Amino acid sequence: MPEPRDITVLIVDDDPIVTATLQAQVNRVLGFRVVGIAHTGQAALAAAGRFAPRLILLDLHLPDLPGLEVAHRLQRPGQQPADVIVISGHNESAAVRAAMRHGALYYLVKPTRAGTLEQTLLRYAATAEQLAPGGRFAEQQEIDRVFRSLHLDHVVRPKSISAATEQAVLDALSAVDGDVSANELADIIGVSRATARRYLEHLAERGQVEGRPRYGPTGRPQHRYRVR
């Protein structure tokens, strides 16, 4: 089975300090690799053509071209397709709407915390995996899940799910080498099996956790979970 390739990233911002910080943050996220940095719009277009990145982190304010003009040109026929996440100091609703109209998948406001960027990238990776070429969706709910997985901040957390326990589950899964069952997770974080299963199913619904059946000697499947 071939090894999965890193998601290649182009960073576009006119501030060298910002690009250096983002480069360090992105390269620390498993499965991502920065392949280019550009400080102007024209340099961004040239770098996109040269490196063919999968994802572009794009500032809106550039010295020669507006960031959204860069995004628009990247969508022209003949250009290598790339997804765009805007990272900008502008927090006006008009800027966010404009970014959405130009195809931005997400919008982060500067200064961006490393943890926020990491979670956004991981959600993007999970979404990209579900949208791999050649795939099909059996029902509308699967498509709904894809759209929710990238914009988890807008998903209402059920009252039965606490943020603290949710984070404890994610931390435990991240620390485990491989996957775990609901029983194993319950022992790790000190909750009941039913509680562990409820949180695992909730996180799987949000696209943060992947669950797969594994058949044991008795032939009965046991669901095991891992962080996406």
C-alpha positions in Angstrom: 0.0 0.0 0.0 1.6 3.4 -1.0 2.4 5.9 1.7 0.1 8.9 1.8 1.7 12.1 0.5 1.9 15.3 2.5 -0.5 18.0 1.6 1.7 20.7 0.0 1.1 24.3 1.2 2.0 27.7 -0.3 2.1 30.6 2.2 1.3 34.1 0.8 1.8 37.1 3.0 3.8 40.4 2.6 5.2 40.2 6.1 8.3 37.9 6.4 7.8 37.5 10.1 4.3 36.2 9.5 5.4 33.8 6.7 8.2 32.4 8.9 5.8 31.9 11.8 3.2 30.2 9.6 5.9 28.0 7.9 7.0 26.7 11.3 3.4 26.1 12.5 2.4 24.3 9.3 5.5 22.1 9.1 4.8 20.9 12.7 1.4 19.5 11.6 1.6 15.9 10.6 0.8 15.4 6.9 1.5 19.0 5.8 4.6 20.4 4.1 5.3 24.0 3.1 6.7 24.0 -0.5 6.8 27.8 -1.1 6.5 31.3 0.3 5.4 34.4 -1.6 5.3 38.0 -0.4 3.5 39.5 -3.4 0.5 38.6 -5.6 2.6 38.0 -8.7 5.1 35.9 -6.8 2.2 33.9 -5.5 0.9 33.2 -9.0 4.3 32.2 -10.1 4.9 29.9 -7.1 1.5 28.3 -7.6 2.4 27.5 -11.2 5.9 26.2 -10.1 5.0 24.1 -7.0 1.3 23.2 -7.7 0.4 23.3 -4.0 -2.7 21.5 -2.7 -3.5 24.4 -0.3 -2.7 28.1 -0.2 -2.8 30.2 3.0 -3.5 33.6 1.6 -3.4 37.1 3.0 -5.8 39.7 1.6 -3.4 42.6 1.7 -0.5 42.3 -0.7 1.6 45.1 -2.1 0.8 44.6 -5.8 -2.5 42.7 -6.1 -5.4 42.2 -3.7 -5.4 38.8 -2.2 -8.8 38.0 -3.6 -7.6 38.9 -7.1 -4.9 36.3 -6.6 -7.6 33.8 -5.6 -9.6 34.7 -8.7 -6.7 34.2 -11.0 -5.9 30.9 -9.5 -9.3 29.7 -10.6 -8.8 30.4 -14.3 -8.7 27.6 -16.8 -5.2 26.1 -17.2 -4.2 26.9 -13.6 -3.4 24.0 -11.3 -6.3 23.7 -8.9 -5.6 24.6 -5.3 -7.7 25.2 -2.2 -7.5 28.5 -0.4 -7.7 29.4 3.3 -7.6 33.1 4.0 -5.5 34.3 6.9 -6.1 38.1 7.3 -6.1 40.9 9.8 -9.5 42.0 8.4 -12.4 40.9 10.5 -15.2 42.8 8.7 -18.1 40.7 7.5 -17.7 42.2 4.0 -14.2 40.8 3.8 -15.4 37.3 4.9 -18.2 37.4 2.4 -15.9 38.4 -0.4 -13.5 35.6 0.5 -16.3 33.1 0.4 -17.4 34.4 -3.0 -13.9 33.9 -4.3 -13.8 30.3 -3.2 -12.0 30.4 0.2 -12.8 27.3 2.2 -12.1 29.0 5.5 -11.2 32.4 7.0 -8.8 32.8 9.9 -8.2 36.2 11.6 -4.7 37.3 12.6 -3.0 36.8 14.9 -3.7 33.1 14.4 -2.8 30.8 17.3 -0.8 27.7 16.4 -3.5 25.4 17.9 -6.3 27.1 15.9 -4.3 26.7 12.7 -3.4 23.1 13.4 -7.1 22.1 14.0 -8.1 23.9 10.8 -5.5 22.1 8.8 -6.4 18.7 10.3 -10.1 19.4 9.5 -9.1 20.3 6.0 -7.1 17.1 5.7 -10.1 15.0 6.8 -12.4 16.8 4.4 -9.9 16.4 1.5 -9.7 12.7 2.2 -13.5 12.3 1.9 -13.5 14.3 -1.4 -10.8 12.2 -3.0 -11.3 11.8 -6.8 -13.4 8.8 -7.8 -15.4 8.7 -4.6 -19.2 8.7 -4.4 -21.7 9.5 -1.6 -24.4 7.1 -0.8 -26.7 9.6 0.8 -27.2 13.3 1.6 -26.1 12.8 5.3 -22.6 11.9 4.1 -22.4 15.1 2.1 -23.7 17.1 5.1 -21.0 15.5 7.2 -18.2 16.6 4.8 -19.4 20.2 4.9 -19.6 20.2 8.7 -16.2 18.7 9.2 -14.4 21.8 7.9 -16.5 24.2 9.9 -16.7 22.6 13.3 -16.8 26.0 15.1 -20.3 26.4 13.7 -21.6 23.1 14.9 -23.7 23.2 18.0 -22.3 20.8 20.7 -25.1 18.6 22.2 -25.8 19.3 25.8 -24.8 15.7 26.7 -21.2 16.4 25.4 -18.9 18.5 27.5 -16.0 20.4 26.0 -13.6 19.1 28.7 -14.4 15.4 28.2 -14.4 15.9 24.4 -10.8 17.3 24.6 -9.8 14.5 27.0 -11.0 11.9 24.4 -9.1 13.6 21.6 -5.9 13.9 23.8 -6.1 10.2 24.7 -6.6 9.1 21.1 -3.7 11.3 19.9 -1.4 9.8 22.6 -2.2 6.2 21.7 -0.1 4.3 19.1 -2.8 3.0 16.8 -6.5 2.7 17.5 -8.6 1.9 20.6 -12.0 0.4 21.4 -14.6 2.2 23.5 -13.7 -0.1 26.4 -10.0 0.7 26.2 -10.7 4.5 26.0 -13.0 4.3 29.0 -10.2 2.8 31.1 -7.7 5.4 29.8 -9.8 8.5 30.7 -11.8 7.0 33.6 -15.3 7.1 32.2 -18.0 4.5 31.6 -18.0 2.5 28.4 -21.3 4.1 27.4 -19.8 7.5 27.9 -16.7 6.7 25.9 -18.8 5.3 23.0 -21.1 8.4 23.0 -18.1 10.7 22.7 -16.5 8.5 20.0 -19.6 8.5 18.0 -20.0 12.2 18.4 -16.5 12.9 17.2 -16.9 10.5 14.3 -20.0 12.3 13.2 -18.0 15.6 13.2 -15.2 14.0 11.2 -12.5 14.2 13.8 -12.4 10.5 14.6 -12.5 7.5 12.3 -14.1 4.3 13.5 -13.6 0.9 11.8 -14.9 -2.6 12.6 -12.3 -5.2 13.4 -13.3 -8.9 13.5 -12.0 -11.0 16.3 -11.8 -14.8 16.8 -15.5 -15.0 17.6 -16.4 -13.3 14.3 -18.2 -10.4 16.1 -16.9 -7.0 15.0 -15.4 -4.6 17.5 -15.3 -1.0 16.5 -11.9 0.7 17.0 -11.3 4.4 16.7 -8.4 6.7 15.9 -7.9 10.4 15.3 -8.2 11.3 11.6 
